[in-house]
Each structure stands twice: as structure tokens, then as C-alpha cells.
Amino acid sequence: MAIIATAAWSVPKAVAHRFSQEGSALTRYASVFDGVEVNSTFYRRHKRSTFERWASSVPDTFRFAVKFPKEITHDRAMGDIGKPLELFFEDIAPLGAKLGPLLCQLPPSLEFNSDTFDAAFKTIRGAGPGPVVLEVRHKSWSSEEALALLKEHNIARVLADPAPVWPVEDFGELPYYIRLHGSPKIYYSSYTDDEIRVFSRTLAADGWCVFDNTASGAAIENAMTMLMMRRSPARSS
């Protein structure tokens, strides 16, 4: 089953009544959604006890998608990432079976370099076998060489909206991971029902759709709309 989620788990007051009223904010969020994307790991390290607490706050079927630290993707530009990657995997280990995909989001300035990314992907793949998804923002990533390298290392492309590099028509199969940042105003704009319906039909059956338009609180409501569409065929038609 596909997982519909938001970036972080803040629930606006307008829809709070539709969630469990018991437990932590994460527990209440997990009463409706089956997964969440953790972005805070991009900015700072968390204690292992934090991940232990999060894992214990949600059902066994719940999954956490976790974003790579900026030290790896931005500061080191994916070069010489062995040590920070090792620390990252140590930190998130308490999530155990509740760990979902790892999100690698590259800065707009980071262009494709075969040698750099072949080495980086080998290091990542050596650290763990789970799903890894890549969101890029430099046009060089549209090359056949880049796509071949991703396929070789089993790294899934992220379908982002807005899509600076990989528009939906470039995907030969339904995308595994969709990130909806809001359009036209990134992080703020809400999606219409028709737009949500299109993205829902675009998502792979076992994929993730993450609403990242959290600045205005639209993400939760948009994600709940998609959930209802997928559970009610009449609503999604």
C-alpha cells in the first residue's frame, strides 16, 4: 500500500478534531497517517533516544522516511561521506523495521559527476540495503549517464513539484517517491482536488507521496484529501 504523508507531523487546529486526542503530537498524527518524512535530520543530529521515543510512539505498520544530513549532501557535496554517513546510520538505528526510505536532496548548484556519485552511492549502498530516493535540482542530472548510474545503484528518482529536472513525463514507470512542495508558491500553496487526484494516480502502488507545503498548514489537509480519494473510488473518479 502507498504511504501518504507530510514533512513533519504538525497538525493545524482546523483539523485537529479529526485526529486522536491522546498521546504525543506524533502519536496523534499516526492515528491518521501511516508514515512521515523527517526533515530535521538535515539540519542537526538527534540523540538515539529521540528515535527510540519516536519508534515507540507509533504503530508497528508506521514508517519514517528520513532525510540525509546537509553535511553529506551540501557541505561535503557527496564527497568523502563515509564517516558522517556512519554516524547518521548509528543515530537512526533505533527506528529498526519502522525505517522507510532515505531521502537524499541535493543543492541546486550540485551538478552530476560520475566519479563522485558512483563513489557516494557505493558508500551509501554499503551502509544499508533499504530504499534510497534522490531529489536533484541541477539540469545535468537529466543526462543518460546520470540515469544509468542511478539504475545501477538502485537509487529511485523523486518526482518533485515543482519539477526542475525530472518532469513526470520523463518517468518510464510510476514514481516511487513524490514530494509536493506547493505551487506556485513553494512551501505555501495548497493543491486543488484535481491536482491531488492526478498525483494520486501517478504514484506507484507501494510508493510514498509527501506533502511539503507545510508553511501555511496546507500539507495536512492536502494529504488527508488524497487519503480519502484513495479510500473512496467514487471520490477519486
C-alpha positions as CSV (number, residue, x, y, z in Angstrom):
1,M,0.0,0.0,0.0
2,A,1.2,3.5,-0.8
3,I,2.0,5.8,2.1
4,I,0.6,9.3,2.1
5,A,2.5,11.6,4.4
6,T,3.7,15.1,5.3
7,A,7.0,16.6,6.1
8,A,7.0,16.5,9.9
9,W,3.8,16.0,11.9
10,S,2.4,19.3,12.9
11,V,-1.4,19.2,12.9
12,P,-3.2,22.5,12.3
13,K,-6.0,23.4,14.8
14,A,-8.5,23.4,12.0
15,V,-8.3,19.7,11.5
16,A,-7.1,18.6,15.0
17,H,-10.5,17.1,15.8
18,R,-10.0,14.5,13.1
19,F,-7.0,13.0,14.9
20,S,-6.7,11.1,18.2
21,Q,-6.8,13.4,21.2
22,E,-4.5,11.2,23.2
23,G,-0.7,11.0,23.3
24,S,2.1,13.0,21.8
25,A,1.8,15.0,18.6
26,L,3.4,12.2,16.7
27,T,1.1,9.6,18.2
28,R,-1.9,11.8,17.2
29,Y,-0.5,12.2,13.7
30,A,0.0,8.5,13.4
31,S,-3.7,7.9,14.2
32,V,-4.5,9.1,10.7
33,F,-1.3,8.6,8.6
34,D,1.0,5.6,8.1
35,G,4.2,7.4,7.6
36,V,6.0,10.7,7.9
37,E,9.1,12.4,6.4
38,V,11.7,13.6,8.9
39,N,13.4,16.7,7.6
40,S,15.0,17.8,10.9
41,T,17.9,15.3,10.4
42,F,19.0,17.5,7.6
43,Y,19.8,20.4,10.0
44,R,21.1,18.6,13.1
45,R,21.8,15.3,14.7
46,H,19.3,13.8,17.1
47,K,20.0,11.5,20.0
48,R,19.4,7.8,19.6
49,S,16.9,8.1,22.4
50,T,14.9,10.5,20.3
51,F,14.5,7.9,17.6
52,E,13.7,5.3,20.2
53,R,10.9,7.5,21.5
54,W,9.5,8.2,18.1
55,A,9.5,4.5,17.2
56,S,7.7,3.6,20.4
57,S,5.1,6.3,19.7
58,V,3.6,4.8,16.5
59,P,2.0,1.5,15.4
60,D,4.2,-1.3,14.0
61,T,3.0,-0.5,10.5
62,F,4.1,3.1,10.6
63,R,7.2,4.1,8.7
64,F,9.7,7.0,8.8
65,A,11.3,8.5,5.7
66,V,14.5,10.2,6.9
67,K,16.4,13.0,5.2
68,F,20.2,12.8,4.9
69,P,22.2,15.5,6.8
70,K,23.3,18.6,5.0
71,E,26.9,17.7,6.0
72,I,26.6,14.9,3.5
73,T,24.6,16.5,0.7
74,H,25.6,20.1,0.9
75,D,28.7,20.7,3.0
76,R,30.7,17.7,1.6
77,A,28.8,17.8,-1.7
78,M,28.6,13.9,-1.6
79,G,32.4,13.6,-1.4
80,D,34.2,11.7,1.4
81,I,30.9,10.9,3.1
82,G,31.9,7.7,4.9
83,K,32.2,9.0,8.5
84,P,29.1,11.3,8.6
85,L,27.1,8.5,6.9
86,E,28.2,6.0,9.5
87,L,27.1,8.4,12.3
88,F,23.8,9.0,10.6
89,F,23.0,5.3,10.4
90,E,24.0,4.9,14.0
91,D,21.7,7.7,15.0
92,I,18.6,6.3,13.2
93,A,19.2,2.6,14.0
94,P,16.6,2.6,16.8
95,L,13.9,3.1,14.2
96,G,14.5,-0.6,13.2
97,A,11.8,-2.0,11.0
98,K,10.0,1.3,11.1
99,L,12.7,3.0,8.9
100,G,11.4,3.7,5.5
101,P,13.2,5.4,2.5
102,L,16.2,7.6,3.0
103,L,15.8,11.0,1.2
104,C,18.9,12.5,-0.4
105,Q,18.1,16.1,-1.6
106,L,21.0,17.8,-3.4
107,P,21.5,21.5,-3.6
108,P,20.7,23.3,-6.9
109,S,24.4,24.0,-7.5
110,L,25.5,20.4,-7.3
111,E,25.8,19.0,-10.8
112,F,26.2,15.4,-11.8
113,N,29.8,14.0,-11.7
114,S,30.1,10.3,-12.5
115,D,33.1,9.6,-10.3
116,T,31.8,11.5,-7.3
117,F,28.4,10.0,-7.3
118,D,29.5,6.5,-8.2
119,A,31.7,6.5,-5.1
120,A,29.0,8.1,-2.9
121,F,26.3,5.7,-4.0
122,K,28.6,2.7,-3.4
123,T,29.2,4.1,0.2
124,I,25.5,4.5,0.8
125,R,24.7,1.1,-0.5
126,G,27.4,-0.4,1.6
127,A,25.9,1.1,4.7
128,G,22.4,-0.3,4.3
129,P,20.1,-2.1,1.9
130,G,16.9,0.0,2.3
131,P,15.3,2.3,-0.3
132,V,17.1,5.5,-1.2
133,V,15.5,8.3,-3.1
134,L,17.2,11.2,-4.8
135,E,15.9,14.7,-5.4
136,V,18.0,16.8,-7.7
137,R,17.8,20.4,-8.9
138,H,20.7,20.7,-11.4
139,K,19.8,20.2,-15.1
140,S,22.9,17.9,-15.6
141,W,21.0,15.1,-13.8
142,S,18.8,14.7,-16.9
143,S,21.6,13.0,-18.8
144,E,21.5,9.4,-19.8
145,E,24.8,8.8,-17.9
146,A,23.2,10.1,-14.7
147,L,20.1,8.0,-15.1
148,A,22.2,4.9,-15.8
149,L,24.2,5.4,-12.6
150,L,21.0,5.7,-10.6
151,K,19.7,2.5,-12.1
152,E,23.0,0.7,-11.4
153,H,22.8,1.6,-7.7
154,N,19.1,1.2,-7.4
155,I,18.5,4.8,-6.4
156,A,15.0,6.0,-7.1
157,R,14.3,9.4,-8.6
158,V,12.0,11.7,-6.7
159,L,9.2,13.3,-8.7
160,A,9.1,16.8,-7.2
161,D,6.6,19.6,-7.7
162,P,7.7,22.0,-9.0
163,A,10.0,19.7,-11.1
164,P,13.2,21.5,-12.0
165,V,14.8,18.5,-13.7
166,W,12.6,15.3,-13.9
167,P,9.1,16.1,-15.0
168,V,6.5,13.3,-14.7
169,E,6.6,12.5,-18.4
170,D,10.3,11.6,-18.0
171,F,9.4,8.7,-15.7
172,G,9.2,5.4,-17.6
173,E,7.2,3.9,-14.7
174,L,5.1,5.3,-11.9
175,P,7.4,7.1,-9.4
176,Y,8.1,5.5,-6.1
177,Y,8.5,8.8,-4.2
178,I,6.7,12.1,-4.9
179,R,7.4,15.3,-3.0
180,L,4.9,18.1,-3.3
181,H,6.4,21.4,-2.3
182,G,3.5,23.6,-3.2
183,S,2.9,25.6,-6.5
184,P,3.1,28.4,-7.5
185,K,4.4,29.5,-4.1
186,I,6.8,26.8,-2.8
187,Y,6.1,25.6,0.8
188,Y,2.9,27.7,1.0
189,S,0.5,27.0,-1.9
190,S,-2.3,24.4,-1.4
191,Y,-3.2,21.9,-4.1
192,T,-6.6,21.7,-5.7
193,D,-8.6,18.4,-5.5
194,D,-8.0,17.9,-9.2
195,E,-4.2,18.3,-8.8
196,I,-4.2,15.9,-5.8
197,R,-6.2,13.4,-7.9
198,V,-3.6,13.5,-10.7
199,F,-0.7,13.0,-8.3
200,S,-2.6,10.1,-6.5
201,R,-3.0,8.3,-9.9
202,T,0.7,9.0,-10.7
203,L,2.0,7.3,-7.5
204,A,3.4,3.7,-7.5
205,A,1.3,1.2,-5.7
206,D,4.0,0.8,-3.0
207,G,5.2,4.4,-3.1
208,W,5.3,7.5,-1.0
209,C,3.6,10.8,-1.6
210,V,4.9,13.5,0.8
211,F,3.2,16.9,1.0
212,D,5.9,19.5,1.9
213,N,3.7,22.6,1.7
214,T,3.8,22.9,5.4
215,A,4.5,26.7,5.9
216,S,0.8,27.5,5.5
217,G,-0.5,24.3,7.1
218,A,-1.8,23.1,3.8
219,A,0.1,19.9,3.8
220,I,-2.0,18.0,6.3
221,E,-5.3,19.0,4.7
222,N,-4.0,18.1,1.2
223,A,-2.6,14.8,2.5
224,M,-6.0,14.0,4.1
225,T,-7.7,14.7,0.8
226,M,-5.5,12.3,-1.0
227,L,-6.1,9.7,1.7
228,M,-9.9,10.0,1.3
229,M,-9.6,9.8,-2.5
230,R,-7.6,6.6,-2.4
231,R,-10.0,5.0,0.1
232,S,-13.1,6.1,-1.8
233,P,-13.1,5.2,-5.6
234,A,-16.1,7.5,-6.2
235,R,-14.2,10.5,-4.8
236,S,-11.1,9.8,-6.9
237,S,-13.0,9.4,-10.2
